[in-house]
């Protein structure tokens, strides 16, 4: 089963490359569901992530500046982290 839900909330090519890199690195060690669809809004992606309910949500966007937003399903707070901090 998937442990991480990775969401790319940007249409920016640089952010997409960052999200793709995070997916490649993280999927070497864990099962990752990666939502990089461009045909739905960021709000729809976040709502779907909440409905699916995986243990950890990771968000990459224009606002994260090369890091990712980390959120545990059972907590309300989010944190900015880099990939190395996940392990």
C-alpha positions in Angstrom: 0.0 0.0 0.0 1.0 3.6 -0.6 2.5 5.5 2.3 3.1 8.9 0.7 0.8 11.0 -1.5 2.9 13.5 -3.5 1.0 16.4 -5.1 2.4 18.8 -7.7 0.3 21.9 -7.4 2.1 24.0 -10.0 2.2 24.2 -13.8 5.7 25.7 -13.6 8.3 23.4 -15.4 10.9 23.9 -12.8 8.5 22.9 -10.0 7.5 19.9 -12.0 11.1 18.8 -12.3 11.5 19.2 -8.6 8.4 17.1 -8.0 9.6 14.4 -10.5 13.0 14.2 -8.7 11.3 13.9 -5.3 9.1 11.1 -6.7 12.1 9.2 -8.2 14.1 9.4 -5.0 11.3 8.6 -2.6 9.9 5.8 -4.6 13.3 4.0 -4.4 12.5 3.4 -0.7 8.7 3.8 -0.3 5.4 3.4 -2.1 4.4 6.8 -3.5 1.1 7.9 -5.1 2.1 10.8 -7.4 -0.6 13.2 -8.6 0.9 15.4 -11.2 -2.3 15.9 -13.3 -2.6 19.3 -14.9 -6.3 19.1 -15.7 -7.6 19.7 -12.2 -7.2 22.5 -9.7 -4.9 22.5 -6.7 -8.0 22.5 -4.5 -9.3 19.4 -6.2 -6.0 17.6 -5.7 -5.9 18.5 -2.0 -9.5 17.3 -1.6 -8.8 14.0 -3.3 -5.7 13.5 -1.1 -7.9 14.0 2.0 -10.4 11.5 0.7 -7.8 8.9 -0.2 -6.3 9.3 3.3 -2.8 8.1 2.9 -0.6 8.5 6.1 1.6 11.3 4.7 0.8 14.1 2.2 3.7 15.8 0.4 3.0 19.0 -1.6 5.3 20.7 -4.1 4.3 24.1 -5.4 5.5 27.5 -6.3 5.4 28.5 -2.6 7.7 25.6 -1.4 10.8 26.9 -3.2 12.5 23.5 -3.8 11.3 22.0 -0.5 8.0 20.1 0.1 5.1 20.6 2.4 4.8 17.6 4.8 1.6 16.8 6.5 0.6 13.7 8.6 -3.0 12.6 8.0 -3.8 12.6 11.8 -2.4 16.2 12.4 -3.6 19.6 11.2 -0.2 21.3 11.0 2.1 21.2 8.0 5.8 21.6 7.9 8.3 22.6 5.2 11.0 19.9 4.8 13.6 18.7 2.3 13.7 15.2 1.0 16.5 14.1 3.3 14.4 15.0 6.4 11.9 12.3 5.5 14.3 9.5 6.3 
